Amino acid sequence: MHNLIIAIITTLLAILGASIGSFVNVAALRRSKGRGFLTGRSHCPLCNEVIKWYDLIPILSWLMLLGRCRKCKARVSPRYILVEITAAILFALTFMVYGFTLMTVLSLAVVVILLAIALIDLETMEIPNGLTIALIPLAIASVWVFPQVSLISRGIGFLAVSLPMLVIALVVSGAFGGGDIKLMAVCGFLLGWQNTLLAFFAAVVLGGGWAIYLMASGKRKRGEHMVFGPAICIGVFFALLFGEEILDWYLSLLFF
């Protein structure tokens, strides 16, 4: 019975995640075009047909329409279903890790903000200050929700990566954006210094790999600015959920 309840809640959270992911994705796309995300109905960019509610069901609608507009058959970007599936997985994973605790609630809120930051940064190469500020009360609340991370560790985490990033940005023009630095600082307080270093390491590996791909494919030239926010968001998410396990595994290798 307990396993059944877990399965039901995990499924419901995955559905909720897909729905929120769909909303966040549309909001990010509208923001990049200078449109308000709460005004106007979704429509096909080619034929301007207003999309009916039954064609806006996360994941299912895209699959049933085979990724095309119902009226003009124009292709709908796979970004929509990919974001929805990703958000569903993130919500389900968060619950599977933290279960029936306040840490699940806090982590889900963090996930939504990180997803919004990643999507907006991809579109605009800008991390809105408002979203970073929205993380601050969650980081503060984590002091009580997750007291295993000490205040000293959080304080060090606040500066451990963000301060070197700031110094590098001052020395090397365009090395890091101000949004990246502020995001890393807030997440550093949220995670504590050990998980912050882990998150940043993961971000560097992911961001570096993505940069190499873009240059190899000719989509970016050497020296051009590339987004780093999405890589930070991915690194923070995995450090938030799996940081302790990864660090324990790594230390076991060192002291085997």
Backbone bond lengths (Angstrom), bond angles and torsions (degrees), N, CA, C in turn:
res aa  C-N    CA-C-N  psi(-1)  N-CA   C-N-CA  omega(-1)  CA-C   N-CA-C  phi
1 M - - - 1.477 - - 1.536 110.46 -
2 H 1.337 115.06 -42.49 1.465 119.25 179.89 1.522 110.91 -62.19
3 N 1.348 116.69 -41.89 1.470 120.64 178.68 1.522 111.74 -64.25
4 L 1.324 115.96 -35.23 1.460 120.48 178.69 1.527 110.40 -65.74
5 I 1.331 116.54 -43.08 1.462 120.92 178.77 1.528 110.27 -62.53
6 I 1.330 116.02 -43.09 1.461 120.81 177.88 1.525 110.59 -59.20
7 A 1.340 116.35 -45.14 1.464 121.49 -178.76 1.528 110.89 -63.47
8 I 1.338 116.22 -41.33 1.466 120.16 -179.17 1.525 110.64 -65.50
9 I 1.337 116.49 -46.72 1.467 120.25 -179.44 1.524 111.08 -64.66
10 T 1.327 116.82 -40.31 1.467 120.74 178.07 1.524 110.38 -61.15
11 T 1.336 116.35 -42.96 1.467 120.93 179.17 1.520 111.25 -64.49
12 L 1.337 116.25 -44.39 1.466 120.55 179.77 1.531 111.14 -63.14
13 L 1.325 116.05 -40.20 1.463 119.74 178.44 1.521 111.06 -67.52
14 A 1.325 117.48 -35.89 1.463 120.90 176.59 1.535 110.22 -63.33
15 I 1.328 116.32 -41.78 1.473 120.98 177.47 1.525 109.96 -64.05
16 L 1.330 116.00 -44.47 1.463 120.35 177.41 1.526 110.58 -60.96
17 G 1.331 116.15 -42.82 1.454 120.43 179.46 1.519 111.93 -61.26
18 A 1.332 116.46 -43.79 1.469 120.27 178.74 1.530 111.02 -61.77
19 S 1.334 116.25 -39.86 1.465 120.59 179.79 1.524 111.52 -66.60
20 I 1.336 116.05 -45.33 1.463 120.09 178.84 1.528 110.28 -67.39
21 G 1.330 116.59 -38.94 1.456 120.13 177.13 1.512 111.86 -60.48
22 S 1.334 116.68 -40.29 1.463 121.41 177.73 1.524 110.81 -61.65
23 F 1.333 116.39 -44.53 1.458 121.17 179.60 1.525 111.49 -64.40
24 V 1.332 116.34 -46.32 1.463 120.97 -178.85 1.527 110.56 -62.78
25 N 1.325 116.71 -39.14 1.461 120.99 179.68 1.525 111.24 -62.71
26 V 1.326 116.03 -46.83 1.469 120.48 179.03 1.528 110.12 -63.97
27 A 1.335 116.61 -41.66 1.465 120.29 179.29 1.525 111.00 -60.91
28 A 1.341 116.42 -41.33 1.468 120.76 179.75 1.530 110.94 -65.24
29 L 1.324 116.64 -42.51 1.461 120.45 179.90 1.527 111.06 -65.90
30 R 1.329 116.39 -41.24 1.468 119.53 179.35 1.514 111.31 -67.19
31 R 1.325 116.15 -38.51 1.468 119.15 179.42 1.523 110.92 -62.89
32 S 1.332 116.28 -38.26 1.459 120.12 -178.77 1.528 111.63 -66.31
33 K 1.351 115.68 -21.38 1.463 120.31 179.33 1.526 112.03 -101.81
34 G 1.353 115.61 8.36 1.452 119.93 177.66 1.518 114.40 75.32
35 R 1.324 116.55 21.81 1.469 120.89 -179.38 1.524 109.88 -107.21
36 G 1.329 116.38 148.26 1.458 120.93 175.78 1.513 110.48 -72.19
37 F 1.338 116.73 137.75 1.460 118.52 -175.47 1.521 113.14 -81.25
38 L 1.338 117.43 -8.51 1.463 120.05 179.31 1.519 112.49 -103.88
39 T 1.328 116.74 -1.73 1.464 120.45 -178.09 1.520 110.23 -113.04
40 G 1.328 115.02 141.87 1.458 120.15 177.42 1.518 112.64 81.36
41 R 1.330 115.27 150.46 1.462 120.75 179.84 1.515 109.97 -96.91
42 S 1.311 115.15 155.03 1.460 120.03 179.42 1.526 109.69 -67.05
43 H 1.331 115.67 139.97 1.451 120.34 -179.67 1.525 110.41 -146.43
44 C 1.311 116.07 161.41 1.462 121.22 178.38 1.530 108.26 -71.26
45 P 1.331 118.33 127.43 1.459 120.31 -179.31 1.525 113.67 -67.32
46 L 1.343 117.95 -16.74 1.464 120.87 -178.06 1.530 112.32 -91.84
47 C 1.338 116.64 -51.74 1.472 119.43 -176.93 1.521 112.72 -103.64
48 N 1.355 117.57 -4.12 1.473 123.83 179.03 1.529 113.85 63.84
49 E 1.313 117.69 15.49 1.460 120.81 176.60 1.528 109.69 -68.71
50 V 1.344 115.91 128.36 1.457 119.73 177.14 1.522 108.99 -66.54
51 I 1.328 116.02 130.87 1.460 120.57 -176.46 1.522 109.88 -80.13
52 K 1.331 115.98 125.24 1.461 121.33 -179.00 1.528 110.68 -70.07
53 W 1.329 115.77 157.98 1.458 120.63 -175.57 1.526 112.15 -59.80
54 Y 1.358 116.24 -34.90 1.459 118.65 -177.66 1.530 112.70 -75.58
55 D 1.327 116.57 -6.41 1.461 120.34 173.76 1.533 111.47 -102.20
56 L 1.328 114.84 10.00 1.467 119.84 179.77 1.534 112.17 -114.90
57 I 1.325 116.07 12.77 1.466 119.86 178.42 1.530 108.16 -71.16
58 P 1.330 117.46 121.43 1.465 119.70 -176.85 1.529 112.81 -52.78
59 I 1.300 116.30 137.38 1.469 126.66 176.98 1.532 111.77 67.05
60 L 1.334 117.51 -55.94 1.461 121.10 -174.12 1.529 112.25 -62.23
61 S 1.338 117.74 -45.39 1.465 120.12 -177.22 1.522 111.10 -62.19
62 W 1.332 116.39 -42.64 1.469 119.60 -179.90 1.531 109.96 -62.16
63 L 1.325 116.34 -41.81 1.462 120.06 -179.43 1.524 111.57 -68.19
64 M 1.339 117.25 -42.54 1.461 120.56 -177.36 1.532 111.59 -67.32
65 L 1.321 116.88 -33.19 1.468 121.00 179.22 1.526 112.10 -91.46
66 L 1.340 115.67 3.16 1.469 121.22 -179.63 1.522 111.97 55.45
67 G 1.341 115.25 35.84 1.451 120.31 176.27 1.516 114.16 68.77
68 R 1.334 117.04 33.12 1.467 120.31 -179.64 1.525 110.96 -134.41
69 C 1.330 115.87 156.88 1.464 121.49 175.07 1.525 108.70 -67.43
70 R 1.320 116.98 137.34 1.464 120.78 -178.41 1.525 111.26 -61.86
71 K 1.351 117.99 -35.44 1.454 121.04 -174.29 1.530 112.79 -87.00
72 C 1.324 117.21 -58.31 1.470 120.02 -172.39 1.526 113.44 -98.44
73 K 1.324 117.72 -5.05 1.466 123.78 178.52 1.527 113.91 66.41
74 A 1.347 116.22 17.71 1.468 119.14 175.85 1.519 109.06 -66.55
75 R 1.312 116.45 148.43 1.459 120.73 -179.34 1.529 111.11 -69.36
76 V 1.315 115.49 137.26 1.463 122.41 174.29 1.522 106.97 -101.20
77 S 1.309 117.14 130.02 1.460 121.38 -175.66 1.528 111.48 -53.89
78 P 1.338 117.24 135.03 1.470 119.90 176.04 1.524 112.07 -65.27
79 R 1.350 116.72 -9.92 1.467 119.99 177.46 1.525 110.58 -54.87
80 Y 1.335 117.49 -37.38 1.466 120.82 -176.59 1.523 111.32 -60.31
81 I 1.322 116.49 -52.79 1.462 118.71 -176.93 1.526 110.75 -71.44
82 L 1.330 117.91 -32.94 1.463 120.20 179.28 1.530 111.34 -64.66
83 V 1.337 116.43 -42.29 1.468 120.22 178.17 1.522 110.18 -65.64
84 E 1.327 117.03 -42.03 1.464 120.95 -178.68 1.530 111.31 -64.53
85 I 1.331 116.66 -43.07 1.469 120.20 178.07 1.529 110.44 -65.53
86 T 1.332 115.91 -42.16 1.465 120.14 179.49 1.522 111.18 -60.44
87 A 1.341 116.25 -46.14 1.462 120.22 179.95 1.521 111.31 -63.75
88 A 1.324 116.93 -38.65 1.468 120.76 178.06 1.526 110.39 -61.69
89 I 1.328 116.28 -44.24 1.468 121.03 179.74 1.530 110.86 -65.37
90 L 1.336 116.63 -41.86 1.465 120.04 -179.48 1.526 111.48 -62.39
91 F 1.322 116.86 -42.57 1.464 120.59 179.27 1.524 110.67 -64.84
92 A 1.335 116.57 -44.58 1.461 120.32 -179.35 1.530 110.65 -64.72
93 L 1.328 117.63 -43.36 1.459 121.43 179.50 1.525 111.58 -61.42
94 T 1.320 115.73 -41.78 1.466 119.99 -178.71 1.525 110.97 -59.77
95 F 1.314 116.12 -44.46 1.466 119.45 179.16 1.525 111.10 -68.29
96 M 1.329 117.03 -38.38 1.462 120.61 -179.41 1.528 111.40 -64.36
97 V 1.335 116.84 -30.43 1.462 120.93 -179.81 1.525 111.61 -81.38
98 Y 1.335 117.14 -47.49 1.472 120.39 -171.35 1.529 114.11 -104.01
99 G 1.337 117.75 -13.48 1.459 120.31 174.11 1.514 114.66 61.13
100 F 1.332 115.96 -145.05 1.461 122.11 -175.83 1.532 110.62 -84.63
101 T 1.311 116.56 67.15 1.463 120.98 -179.54 1.518 110.41 -135.42
102 L 1.336 115.07 164.40 1.464 119.78 176.07 1.526 111.04 -66.08
103 M 1.329 116.57 -23.69 1.459 119.83 178.84 1.524 110.53 -64.16
104 T 1.318 117.47 -30.92 1.465 120.52 176.25 1.524 110.06 -64.08
105 V 1.324 116.07 -46.67 1.469 120.86 -179.34 1.522 110.27 -61.11
106 L 1.339 115.72 -47.54 1.456 120.08 -179.31 1.530 110.80 -63.38
107 S 1.320 116.82 -43.90 1.465 121.09 -178.17 1.519 111.53 -65.29
108 L 1.332 117.40 -37.84 1.465 120.15 178.37 1.529 110.65 -63.38
109 A 1.333 116.25 -40.12 1.465 120.05 177.09 1.526 110.55 -63.15
110 V 1.335 116.10 -41.64 1.469 120.80 177.65 1.529 110.02 -62.68
111 V 1.322 116.74 -42.53 1.468 121.34 -179.43 1.526 111.30 -59.65
112 V 1.319 116.65 -43.58 1.465 120.37 -179.43 1.534 110.74 -61.83
113 I 1.324 116.38 -44.44 1.466 120.32 -179.75 1.525 111.06 -67.03
114 L 1.330 117.16 -42.10 1.462 120.43 178.50 1.525 110.93 -62.86
115 L 1.330 116.46 -39.78 1.468 120.50 178.24 1.524 110.40 -62.41
116 A 1.328 116.25 -44.07 1.464 120.41 178.72 1.528 111.05 -62.50
117 I 1.318 116.59 -43.62 1.469 121.09 178.90 1.523 110.78 -60.61
118 A 1.329 116.44 -47.08 1.464 120.98 -177.81 1.529 111.16 -61.33
119 L 1.329 116.87 -45.42 1.464 120.62 -177.00 1.529 111.84 -68.74
120 I 1.331 116.45 -40.99 1.464 119.73 179.42 1.525 110.86 -68.12
121 D 1.323 116.74 -40.58 1.466 120.32 179.01 1.526 110.87 -63.81
122 L 1.320 117.13 -37.56 1.459 120.74 177.48 1.525 111.59 -61.55
123 E 1.340 116.00 -37.22 1.450 120.69 -176.97 1.519 113.19 -82.74
124 T 1.324 116.48 -38.50 1.469 120.00 -169.58 1.527 114.59 -117.00
125 M 1.350 116.73 -7.79 1.470 121.25 -173.15 1.525 110.33 56.35
126 E 1.308 115.50 38.93 1.467 121.74 -178.87 1.519 109.33 -147.64
127 I 1.326 116.19 135.70 1.464 121.50 174.97 1.525 108.01 -104.25
128 P 1.327 118.46 113.02 1.464 120.78 -178.61 1.527 111.95 -60.54
129 N 1.329 116.20 133.13 1.464 120.06 178.42 1.523 111.39 -59.30
130 G 1.336 116.24 -33.86 1.464 120.06 -177.61 1.518 112.61 -60.15
131 L 1.335 117.09 -37.29 1.462 120.13 179.82 1.521 111.57 -72.63
132 T 1.330 116.14 -37.87 1.468 118.95 176.18 1.526 110.26 -65.15
133 I 1.325 116.56 -41.38 1.471 121.07 177.63 1.528 110.24 -62.39
134 A 1.343 116.66 -36.08 1.472 120.42 179.69 1.522 111.99 -63.65
135 L 1.326 116.87 -23.37 1.464 120.50 178.16 1.529 112.43 -77.19
136 I 1.337 116.59 -22.08 1.468 120.24 -174.61 1.526 112.84 -60.33
137 P 1.356 119.58 -51.16 1.475 117.59 179.14 1.525 113.09 -62.59
138 L 1.326 117.40 -29.99 1.462 120.48 177.01 1.526 110.31 -69.12
139 A 1.336 116.22 -40.36 1.466 120.18 177.67 1.527 110.50 -64.02
140 I 1.328 116.66 -40.52 1.470 120.58 178.45 1.528 110.47 -66.85
141 A 1.335 116.17 -43.18 1.470 119.97 179.65 1.519 111.50 -62.25
142 S 1.330 116.85 -30.26 1.467 119.91 -178.69 1.523 112.46 -64.79
143 V 1.337 116.89 -19.26 1.475 120.31 176.87 1.520 109.87 -59.81
144 W 1.327 116.62 -37.70 1.473 121.40 179.94 1.527 111.61 -92.63
145 V 1.331 116.55 -35.69 1.462 119.90 -178.24 1.523 111.27 -72.05
146 F 1.334 116.44 -34.76 1.468 121.03 -178.86 1.528 109.16 -131.69
147 P 1.335 116.55 73.06 1.474 120.88 -175.21 1.523 113.74 -71.66
148 Q 1.339 117.74 -6.01 1.469 120.00 179.42 1.528 111.40 -61.43
149 V 1.335 116.43 -26.07 1.470 120.74 176.58 1.527 107.10 -92.67
150 S 1.318 116.93 118.01 1.459 121.22 -174.70 1.524 111.96 -73.00
151 L 1.322 115.59 161.16 1.459 120.84 176.92 1.529 111.47 -63.13
152 I 1.323 115.92 -35.92 1.476 119.54 177.82 1.530 109.86 -62.47
153 S 1.327 116.03 -45.70 1.457 120.31 179.01 1.526 110.98 -61.93
154 R 1.326 115.89 -39.09 1.465 120.31 179.53 1.535 110.58 -67.14
155 G 1.328 115.70 -41.37 1.464 119.46 179.05 1.519 111.83 -62.85
156 I 1.336 115.23 -43.01 1.467 119.25 177.46 1.524 109.76 -65.63
157 G 1.326 115.70 -40.05 1.466 120.15 179.11 1.515 112.60 -61.77
158 F 1.320 116.31 -34.56 1.467 121.71 178.95 1.524 111.00 -59.12
159 L 1.355 116.23 -35.83 1.470 120.78 -175.15 1.526 113.76 -105.72
160 A 1.325 117.37 -20.37 1.467 121.53 -169.16 1.518 113.65 -55.93
161 V 1.324 116.94 -38.61 1.466 120.76 -178.72 1.521 111.51 -110.47
162 S 1.331 116.49 -40.05 1.470 119.72 -175.62 1.527 112.43 -63.56
163 L 1.346 117.14 -38.50 1.462 119.74 -179.67 1.529 111.92 -66.50
164 P 1.349 119.78 -49.01 1.466 119.07 174.60 1.530 112.78 -59.25
165 M 1.331 117.03 -37.01 1.467 119.82 177.34 1.522 110.87 -61.74
166 L 1.338 116.08 -41.87 1.465 120.70 178.89 1.522 111.11 -62.83
167 V 1.343 116.20 -45.05 1.468 120.49 179.80 1.527 110.50 -61.45
168 I 1.330 116.32 -44.74 1.469 120.38 179.64 1.528 110.52 -63.30
169 A 1.351 116.31 -41.34 1.463 120.29 -179.84 1.526 111.62 -63.64
170 L 1.341 116.82 -33.93 1.457 120.62 178.30 1.524 111.93 -72.22
171 V 1.334 115.80 -32.58 1.468 120.65 -178.38 1.530 111.23 -84.02
172 V 1.338 115.15 -43.42 1.471 120.99 -178.31 1.516 108.49 -111.75
173 S 1.299 116.58 108.27 1.466 121.25 -176.82 1.530 111.30 -60.26
174 G 1.338 115.23 128.39 1.459 120.38 177.07 1.510 115.18 80.48
175 A 1.343 117.42 5.27 1.471 119.54 -178.84 1.527 110.62 -62.40
176 F 1.330 116.27 -46.39 1.461 121.76 177.11 1.519 108.86 -137.40
177 G 1.317 115.83 145.33 1.454 120.07 175.67 1.512 110.88 -83.13
178 G 1.325 116.13 157.04 1.457 120.09 178.08 1.514 112.53 -60.02
179 G 1.336 116.36 -35.03 1.460 120.17 178.54 1.517 112.23 -63.85
180 D 1.337 116.02 -39.15 1.468 120.35 178.22 1.526 110.81 -62.43
181 I 1.326 115.86 -42.76 1.467 121.07 -177.71 1.523 110.80 -65.71
182 K 1.321 116.31 -46.13 1.471 119.99 179.74 1.526 111.55 -64.97
183 L 1.318 116.55 -40.15 1.465 120.39 178.25 1.519 110.76 -62.35
184 M 1.337 117.16 -42.55 1.455 121.41 -179.35 1.527 111.21 -66.34
185 A 1.321 116.61 -34.41 1.468 120.43 179.75 1.532 110.57 -65.82
186 V 1.326 116.76 -49.22 1.470 120.52 -178.74 1.524 110.32 -64.70
187 C 1.327 116.70 -43.68 1.462 119.90 179.43 1.524 111.19 -66.89
188 G 1.335 116.62 -29.07 1.462 120.21 176.34 1.515 111.65 -63.25
189 F 1.336 116.87 -39.76 1.465 120.60 177.22 1.527 110.00 -69.02
190 L 1.315 116.51 -36.45 1.463 121.07 179.23 1.527 111.73 -64.85
191 L 1.340 116.36 -42.26 1.460 120.52 -170.50 1.527 114.63 -92.17
192 G 1.345 117.43 -29.16 1.459 119.72 -168.99 1.522 108.95 89.46
193 W 1.334 117.63 161.29 1.465 119.36 -168.05 1.527 114.27 -67.13
194 Q 1.321 117.95 -35.75 1.462 118.99 -177.39 1.524 111.79 -66.57
195 N 1.317 115.92 -49.24 1.461 119.80 179.42 1.524 111.73 -69.81
196 T 1.324 117.00 -26.05 1.458 120.09 176.34 1.526 110.65 -66.27
197 L 1.336 115.74 -43.90 1.466 119.40 176.98 1.527 110.69 -62.85
198 L 1.329 116.10 -39.13 1.458 120.40 178.02 1.526 110.43 -63.86
199 A 1.334 116.41 -45.54 1.466 121.08 179.97 1.521 110.81 -60.88
200 F 1.333 116.26 -42.64 1.457 119.87 -178.22 1.528 110.80 -69.21
201 F 1.328 116.59 -39.09 1.469 119.78 177.16 1.528 110.24 -59.73
202 A 1.339 116.17 -45.68 1.465 120.36 178.59 1.524 110.55 -62.24
203 A 1.341 116.59 -39.73 1.464 120.90 -179.90 1.528 111.24 -64.42
204 V 1.329 116.26 -41.27 1.471 120.20 179.58 1.529 110.48 -64.49
205 V 1.334 116.73 -43.11 1.462 120.65 179.60 1.534 110.16 -63.32
206 L 1.330 116.37 -47.66 1.463 120.47 -179.25 1.522 111.51 -67.22
207 G 1.336 115.94 -47.43 1.459 119.69 -179.66 1.516 111.98 -64.04
208 G 1.330 116.43 -39.97 1.458 120.16 178.15 1.517 112.15 -64.86
209 G 1.328 115.77 -43.11 1.465 120.14 177.67 1.519 112.19 -61.55
210 W 1.345 115.30 -41.47 1.471 120.28 179.26 1.523 110.53 -66.01
211 A 1.316 116.73 -40.71 1.467 121.18 179.15 1.529 110.83 -63.01
212 I 1.327 116.52 -42.45 1.467 121.06 178.76 1.534 110.10 -61.86
213 Y 1.336 115.81 -42.45 1.468 120.27 178.59 1.525 110.98 -61.76
214 L 1.341 116.94 -46.02 1.467 120.48 -178.43 1.524 111.66 -62.69
215 M 1.334 116.86 -40.54 1.463 119.76 179.70 1.527 111.47 -71.81
216 A 1.321 116.14 -39.11 1.464 119.64 179.54 1.525 111.86 -66.04
217 S 1.334 115.75 -32.90 1.473 119.84 -179.39 1.522 112.55 -87.56
218 G 1.339 116.57 -2.58 1.459 120.28 178.41 1.513 114.87 80.46
219 K 1.341 116.77 8.90 1.461 119.90 -179.09 1.527 112.37 -81.66
220 R 1.309 116.81 -18.74 1.461 122.34 175.86 1.523 108.67 -140.03
221 K 1.314 115.81 150.10 1.452 120.66 176.68 1.517 109.60 -104.11
222 R 1.304 115.51 154.88 1.463 121.14 178.44 1.525 109.68 -57.04
223 G 1.330 116.40 130.99 1.460 120.81 179.85 1.511 113.66 96.32
224 E 1.337 117.91 -14.59 1.462 120.67 177.54 1.524 110.25 -74.43
225 H 1.327 115.07 147.81 1.468 119.75 179.34 1.519 110.24 -68.80
226 M 1.315 116.40 135.99 1.461 121.78 177.58 1.517 109.39 -128.19
227 V 1.311 115.40 147.12 1.466 119.54 -177.20 1.528 110.20 -68.88
228 F 1.315 115.19 140.12 1.463 121.59 178.08 1.529 110.86 -120.53
229 G 1.331 115.95 -17.00 1.461 120.48 -177.80 1.514 114.24 -56.79
230 P 1.346 119.50 -46.89 1.467 119.56 179.83 1.526 112.67 -59.08
231 A 1.340 117.00 -38.45 1.466 120.09 178.59 1.526 110.56 -65.75
232 I 1.340 116.86 -39.44 1.472 120.28 176.54 1.523 110.07 -61.61
233 C 1.330 116.35 -44.13 1.467 120.72 -177.95 1.528 110.97 -61.86
234 I 1.330 117.15 -42.06 1.467 120.69 178.63 1.526 110.25 -65.06
235 G 1.335 116.27 -44.32 1.457 120.26 179.47 1.518 112.18 -61.67
236 V 1.339 116.59 -42.61 1.465 120.94 179.70 1.524 110.52 -65.00
237 F 1.323 116.83 -41.58 1.464 119.79 -179.40 1.529 111.14 -59.98
238 F 1.334 116.66 -48.52 1.467 119.35 -177.88 1.522 111.72 -69.14
239 A 1.341 116.91 -33.65 1.464 119.02 176.40 1.524 110.53 -68.27
240 L 1.333 116.47 -36.36 1.466 121.41 179.95 1.522 110.92 -65.20
241 L 1.322 116.83 -39.89 1.459 120.39 -176.06 1.529 113.52 -91.89
242 F 1.326 116.56 -39.09 1.463 118.97 -171.04 1.523 113.24 -122.80
243 G 1.328 117.50 8.45 1.460 120.82 -175.27 1.511 113.72 -56.60
244 E 1.326 117.11 -47.14 1.466 120.28 -176.67 1.525 111.34 -62.52
245 E 1.339 115.92 -42.59 1.467 119.96 -179.80 1.524 110.90 -66.05
246 I 1.319 116.83 -41.82 1.471 120.37 -179.16 1.526 110.34 -65.26
247 L 1.336 116.61 -43.64 1.468 120.40 179.87 1.533 111.03 -65.40
248 D 1.333 116.68 -41.39 1.471 119.69 177.98 1.525 110.67 -61.70
249 W 1.337 116.08 -41.86 1.466 120.28 178.98 1.527 110.58 -63.52
250 Y 1.337 115.96 -43.88 1.466 120.21 -178.67 1.532 111.01 -63.90
251 L 1.323 116.21 -43.82 1.473 120.10 -179.96 1.534 111.03 -65.87
252 S 1.330 116.10 -33.21 1.477 119.21 178.30 1.518 110.94 -65.32
253 L 1.338 116.55 -31.29 1.465 120.29 177.11 1.519 110.81 -70.44
254 L 1.338 115.35 -38.77 1.462 119.87 -177.88 1.522 112.31 -69.36
255 F 1.335 115.97 -37.18 1.461 120.45 -174.24 1.514 112.51 -111.88
256 F 1.326 114.97 28.07 1.472 119.26 179.85 1.529 111.08 -66.27
